[in-house]
Amino acid sequence: MSSHLQRGAVVCLLAAGLFAQSSAEEWRQKANALYRDRKYAEALQAFDRSIALDPNNPKAYVGRGSSYRGLNRPAKALEDYNRAIELDPNYSNAFMNRAGLHYQTGNPQAALADYNRSLELDPNNAPAYYSRGLLYSRLGDTAAAAADLNKSLSIEPAGAYAANARNELAKLPAAAAPAPPAAPAPPAPAPEPAVV
């Protein structure tokens, strides 16, 4: 083989590798959009494509796990959340999503452990504080619930969870800490769901 052909083959192989990486991210972004539109089966297929092209991307596994969760397939969701954590043990969103799954499937202690880990990794994660606050409320720990709901509001006073956090705080007994005043609504649309 001539050196010109060899260089051309190497360039083609490199380009194919870059295309696969780019393509994996494109599929993941497409899957995220489908997930946001609650098209879970279609999102699942797009996440499958992304993972086939890049099997080491923890974000794709969290997204696919959330799609499985949307399709009421908790065992498959748990497998994907666990895989994401294996790939990146410091990925806060993977712990937060697994916590939500544990709560949904009736395992509040595992949920609490995962929310705690998520917040250790990202102490400014307002959705994790909000979700852990809901869990504390359901467990009857109104002081901890109020603290977490208020913390979520202090981080994102006008975020996607702010109105819900205020509503939950209003349901707590008067002994729980009061909610901070409502902030004006943000001019931009609400951020993407935290699960993906």
MOQUIRA-V353946 format. One record per pair of residues at least 24 apart in sequence whose ideal C-beta (glycine too) atoms are under 7 Angstrom apart, sorted by sequence separation. I is the first residue (numbers start at 1). J is the second residue. D is the distance in Angstrom with one decimal. If there is no record, write none. Layout:
# MOQUIRA-V353946
I:J:D  I:J:D
This chain:
# MOQUIRA-V353946
43:67:4.5  44:68:6.8  77:101:5.4  111:135:5.8  158:183:4.4  24:50:4.9  27:53:6.6  58:84:3.9  61:87:6.9  92:118:4.7  95:121:6.9  126:152:4.4  129:155:6.9  146:172:5.6  153:179:6.7  157:183:3.8  158:184:6.7  40:67:4.8  44:71:6.8  74:101:6.0  108:135:6.2  145:172:6.2  150:177:5.6  153:180:5.5  158:185:6.2  35:63:6.3  158:186:4.6  24:53:3.6  28:57:6.9  58:87:4.2  92:121:3.9  96:125:6.7  126:155:4.1  150:179:6.6  23:53:5.5  24:54:3.6  40:70:3.7  41:71:6.5  58:88:4.2  74:104:7.0  92:122:3.8  126:156:4.0  142:172:5.0  146:176:3.6  147:177:6.6  150:180:6.6  160:190:4.4  28:59:6.5  32:63:6.1  35:66:6.4  40:71:4.8  56:87:5.9  62:93:5.8  66:97:6.0  74:105:5.2  90:121:5.6  96:127:6.9  100:131:6.3  108:139:6.1  124:155:5.5  130:161:4.3  137:168:6.4  142:173:5.7  145:176:6.9  146:177:4.3  160:191:5.3  28:60:5.0  31:63:5.6  35:67:5.9  38:70:6.9  62:94:5.2  65:97:6.3  69:101:5.9  96:128:4.8  99:131:6.8  103:135:5.8  159:191:6.9  20:53:5.0  21:54:6.3  24:57:6.5  58:91:5.0  92:125:5.9  126:159:5.5  143:176:6.2  127:161:5.7  130:164:7.0  134:168:6.4  142:176:4.7  28:63:6.5  62:97:5.5  96:131:6.9  126:161:6.3  130:165:5.3  133:168:6.7  137:172:6.8  58:94:6.0  127:194:4.1  96:194:6.9  97:195:5.5  66:195:4.2  66:196:5.5  63:196:4.6  62:196:6.8  36:192:6.0  36:193:6.2  35:196:5.2  32:196:4.9
